[in-house]
Structure formats: C-alpha cells, structure tokens
C-alpha cells in the first residue's frame, strides 16, 4: 500500500492529469478493499478529473470572489483578447514570494504588448495579502480572498501555480516558474 501511495503521489506531480487517470484505471481492484486507500484513491481521482478540466488546451473556468463588498471574476481579465499570466499565490508562501520579481519583470516587459499579469491570493488572510502587495511593490491587479475557491476549481495542490492564458481564454501553459516564465513569453512576444 505504501508503494502505491508513493507511486500515485509521484504520478500526481509528474504526469498530465489524463495520463494519471489512465494509470489509476490500471490499479488492481484489491487495493480498493482497504477503506483508507480506497478513499485516498477516490479523492485523488476527483482532483485529477478537476485538473484535467483545467489543463493545457482547455478554456478557462470562471469563478467569482467577493472582497470589501466588491465581486471580482477571473473573466474580468481572462478571455478578453489579451494574454494573461495568472499567479495563484499567498503572502506566507516563500516560493510564491520568490516568483514575484519574475512576474513584475514580465509585467513591465510585456504589458505594452498586450499581456496582463494577475495575482490570485489563495489560502491567505486579506490583510496579509495587502501587506505583501505593499512590501513587494506589486503593480499588477489582484483577486484578493479567493481562499480555496480558485485552487479547488483548478485542481491546485501547491502554490505558486502560474498559468498562462491565451487571448481567447484557453490555457497555454501550467506550472510556469522562474526563467521558464520569460522563455514562454519570448515564444509569444519575441525579444
């Protein structure tokens, strides 16, 4: 059972969701006799099915978040004729904070060429998010207080998760980090 858990955990982070679901379909039915393992496999399958609906090539899934009596939707930014680089992040997350300079650089370099960078604060207190925005001098828009709404819809297990959306709202790339952000944007916009 431990080997199966390790295999599925590794597959979850290293395989596209459809490949993971195919692998899951090959697991011997005897593993489902253990209630804890069956529950784990069922929840992981559900998460991968969610992720498959929001994988590369799929159209974005919209959501709405209310903060300070104002409702903001992903569709306020995505699917409106511009490339949108979306960062799912939190103020307390070290790796999220490490990506902010890369996102600011991308925003400054490509905003005049038709690209938006959007932060989606997840799993975070709004006050902490606002403080981090100020500390990091983040110039691009934010959806604050999404908590689990956005991450559940996109099957996100860990942050930061950076997704690039096409002007029509299709997902072009998931899991961008570091220098791969710039490499992907250069393919679109050139140098």
Steps between C-alpha positions, in 0.01 A plus 500: 500500500783738579653435158168581334471825695854602402432409135178700486654799679790504253266454204279783626782755470682358198226385261231695317163428663367282216809278520459480875134400462604230252752368754234503770276288280769228499518468880389156614155497662638329813648835607147639523419243773693715749259783597775757567680427175173493306409842645846638412478367143147633459594850618811506285299386196249779561782756524659374177165512321470863612853570383429334164213745446745789550803362322695636204271548201183538706302823531523677834251426776357818645446577867396799708645627828355762727722730700414838653147483355642468147474191280792420272497224240778329312305592186558867582853431371514167311341441160488868407752505216826520695751248628464465877766359731323393820685439825321303772695602811494583873691751710631234740638277223875546447503357145206727410689803621812388309303501171372857542812668351466273191135596466569871544774478234261322260229757571732794435647345184179381334214720623533728195489196273162385623565289808347522845644350816240413762557384856246275667553493875405156630504347846589838653359769725412810295694726741813289452451504121468879496811537716701272265377695195630817661830345614571345160374809312281285277367720215259253338138429600399248763200289588509504878344250738442211258591252775427152353253612232754543219741224602221242531368589153846465345606191697792685655675311777792740561590859434626690321318369196551727201276451199519675163168563323459582130297802385198272442524360854661165419771373731836508322731390781481396864771476764717786377778604737821700493671540164233286332259793530724716280572214257130439446424870453788540253339229284189717481635854494857456376787693660 
